[in-house]
Amino acid sequence: MAESSKNQHIQSPATGVFNANNATSSATRRGLDVTNAELQHENAPRGSCEVVTSPPVFTLHIELFHYFCTETVKTLEASSQGATVPLPVIVTHCLSTPYLMNELLAFAALHLSIVRPMQREYYHRHAMQLQTHAINDLKDSGCLNINPENCVPTFLFSSILGIHMLCETLYFHRDDLSSFLAKFIQYASLHRGVRAIAGTSWSTLQSLHPDQSWQNGSHSASNIGSCRIRRSLLEKIHGAKLGPALTKHYQQAIELLPFQTQAADQPPEIAPCHSVVAWPVLVHAEYLDHLSHGRPEALVILAHYAVLLHHHRQFWVFGDGGRWLIERISDQLGLDWESWLAWPKMAINTD
């Protein structure tokens, strides 16, 4: 390879594979308006002249693609209790969809950054760059208008992006609780926007591919009162006399916590991982606003959500993020909120 090509920043594999004759890299395209601009700014390499040292671009991307197909997809299948899209379907669509291919490779790089700690910085840097390529390509693809041709890759992209961004938030934004919350809210907002696009494909997916397991992450809110943990938290919120608007926002967030229960006197059965990933996107924007202001009740609800993360801690995407979050929230709120946090703290101390 010529010396000049070795010194180039990593290029989008979708650009290299699918648009080899196009002199304009997709990396120069604008992303999803303000939200993607923020993501690009945060993910920018340190120093304006920094050069990414990497093997030849195709070597790296083949490594990532192989890892996704042989390792990453297995972890997704194990964590979803069988409710996954078959690998051949994913591969078929990513080979013809640049934004999906870029996100798939980004997710594999993120996985490698976690399971290979000695190379964490290297793989994490590529994960961020590939995800930026993916979001740029999504914006430029015309997928804002869902049709039978693009509904499947758009849905797959939304699903992988949501897991990716939650993992990124849980692992790489632990300087303090405030910085974590800022990233968590950014993640929820961006995923909400992409999910809104993909959500319009729901009926099309079911009609075109009725034999596939398309999971939208939602869950039934029936028997809300049968879960004693949820009921106890709701009673505390109503007893705090916060006013009708605030109470409504908190109640909606609590009711969406994916606890699945059979009897009032039993501990809550935890929902599968895809429902856990979906919760930050399903809650109303008003709750996220309260969270951004650090309101104690909003933090308590987030601590209950963190129990779900902790329950699935063997899934590499979540790891010890649930425990860390509960401990940080407990430290910030102090003894005055001890009774509100009794169950989350018990959940991490009885392993």
Secondary structure, 3 states (H helix, E strand, C coil): CCHHHHCCCCCCHHHHHHCCCCCCCHHHCCCCHHHHHHHHHHHCCCCCCCCCCCCCHHHHHHHHHHHHHHHHHHHHHHHCCCCCCCHHHHHHHHCCCHHHHHHHHHHHHHHHHHHCHHHHHHHHHHHHHHHHHHHHHHHHCCCCCCCCCCHHHHHHHHHHHHHHHHHHHHHHCCCCHHHHHHHHHHHHHHHHHHHHHHHCCHHHHHHHCCCCCCCCCCCCCCCHHHCHHHHHHHHHHHHCCCCHHHHHHHHHHHHCCCEECCCCCCCCEECCHHHHHHHHHHCCHHHHHHHHCCCHHHHHHHHHHHHHHHHCCCCCCCCCHHHHHHHHHHHHHCHHHCCCCHHHHHHHHCC
